[in-house]
């Protein structure tokens, strides 16, 4: 962490690197309740909180996508953004500057950001409870 602080003193753009490191520390590494499937609106983004982390949640039937809600560009609320595409190509666009991310893996589809969006691994239990945790590849 000291290396990041030194880099920030020399180069203000290093704040983006610090933000990405900080994000990984606040997203839960263990399975954490998101809510019940029937509580999540179907086909409409919503914002939830997992511990201290705001997350974007989209339910599509029994499939649920969960991403860190603050855009990797300038922290705009993705849960207030616009959906596009469908299936595995479904994306969310940040309402502030238009950065667009693929839901399944957080990959950037359109800038201005160049940083992928953290995506959480999700499981839906047979009783309808939804849980999420940070994916190992974030």
Buried (B, 14 or more C-beta within 10 A) or exposed (E): EEEBEEBBEEEEEBEBBBBBEEBEEBBBEEEBEBBEBEEBEEEEBBEBEBEEBBBBBBBBEEBBBBBBBBBBBBBBBBBBBEBEEEEEEBBBBBBBEBBBBBBBBBEBBEEEBEBBBBBBBBEBEEEEBBBBBBBEEB
